[in-house]
Amino acid sequence: MGDNARLMKEEVEIKLSLPASAHRAFLRHPLLLQAERLAARKLVNVYYDTPDLALHRKGVALRTRRQGRGWLQTVKCAGATSGGLAVRPEWEQPYGGRFDFAGIDDPQLRELLERQRIRSHLEPAFETVFTRRAWRLRPAHGSAILLMLDRGWIEAGGKREALSEIEIELEHGNVDALFDLALALAADLPLRPEILSKAERGYRLRLGTPLKPVKAAPSPLGAAQAPLDAFRAIAAACIAQLQWNALGAGEQDPEFIHQMRVALRRLRSALRTFRPALPAGFEQAVVPPIRDLSRSLGGARDWDVLAAEIVGPAEAAFADNANMAALAKSVGQARRQAHAALQEALASPSHARSLLDFNARLQRAAGTQRGAPAEETLTAFAARRLNRLHRKALALADAAEDTDPASLHALRIGVKRLRYAIEFFAPLYRERETRKALAILAALQDSLGALNDLSRAGPLLTQCMDSDPALREAVALTGGWHGPRHAALRRLTLQGIRRLRTIKRFWKKG
């Protein structure tokens, strides 16, 4: 490797958004009194890309930064981000007026950047300008941490967006020290884990990218992983899905809240599936805040479903009925109240602390696997857990009665847990077999879910009636209108149960 080679370093940091109203409280925080204060700097950063944003599509950020009298060239690649913690590969070197990629020690990245059609078309894409106030802390165990407050703006295409965030970067030492500091700050300040980097925010501003609901990503597992490492990868993906959708939780599209709920359901299923491999006390510590948030999400989602899928179609069918319009209005009011309660829960300091705490525990869990034999492969572990979930789902199917909502609800949960587990372990098996099983489980889960929605509609509609005879009539009309649909869903559920019994345990071949 030549003298000009630039070895990659790994940037490990926790990024937290800080409201402008809390700046003064942050600057007075007792932890800063224990820190070494560094010189404040104004940082001007220009991000470059091709006109068609080829680097952005590849997950690469190219930046020049003016600090003092000099400039730096920085190349970053997309990395893992979850619960505020970001781990990204980074290459940094002096910038003398032209880009120099010869020393980047990642051959594929260097080849990408040196392509003629990219290098010759690089131009400014957006810029960030902010003042950075910084402190160095040296907690126990030999760690050194940079604590930085960035205040300024992002500008792209004539549009400007305010920037106010805290970065806690590990200079050297243990990642635990980052979380200890973040949790200490979050105990006193209205901080929130930030999933968007400055570069991602810049590209979104330039493109005018609208927020869109984010579904679960494909399973990241590989057969060589230990069971605990597999859980950590899945849990991080669930938290990321939760955070991405939380960005749009205040939007009108109810799919954001639905996908947040899916993320937590998948996380709960992962906790159960990997229970034998988890460190002692891990599940007991993380479940209570997950359960609390699930209740808030569930409340908002139940009213969304009631309004859009239960009352809405019935109101349209009886368009001239004033009682139906009054019922829809009452449901809408209750729905807004549930959404307001959810927004309050998401904005609470306890929610931010729970995300940080979960990710801290996830980091500390590495190397502490228990229960499962140390030599057990992920494939063997998966077969053992899928066998258990499969037997449970079949037992619940045998016990289910199509006239008993409680037994159908229990079956829905069993089917959901088996489906999510197969999705988690899907990379270990042939795609054709997993796809067939998942199609059967998804169809049954859908029909059972729709039946559950109709079952839950009764108590919710009762809350809206308030002894009003007109509303009672509207509720009766709604129930009658959904009668044929309920019967059709029962038939689909019975068919789905029969198909459930045809799923073969393909995982035994692993």
Secondary structure by P-SEA (a helix, b strand, c coil): ccccbbbbbbbbbbbbbbcccaaaaaaaccccccccccbbbbbbbbbbbccccccccccccccccccccbbbbbbbccccccccbbbbbbbbbbbcccccccccccaaaaaaaaccccccccccccbbbbbbbbbbbbcccbbbbbbbbbbbbcccccbbbbbbbcccccccccaaaaaaaaaaaaaccbbbbbcccaaaaaaaaaacccbbbbccccccccccccaaaaaaaaaaaaaaaaaaaaaacccccaaaaaaaaaaaaaaaaaaaaaccccccccccccaaaaaaaaaaaaaaaaaaaaacccaaaaaaaacccaaaaaaaaaaaaaaaaaaaaaaaaaacaaaaaaaaaaaaaaaacccccccccccccaaaaaaaaaaaaaaaaaaaaaacccccaaaaaaaaaaaaaaaaaaaaacccccaaaaaaaaaaaaaaaaaaaaaaaaaaaaaaaaaaacccaaaaaaaaaaaaaaaaaaaaaaaaaaaaaaaaaacccccccc
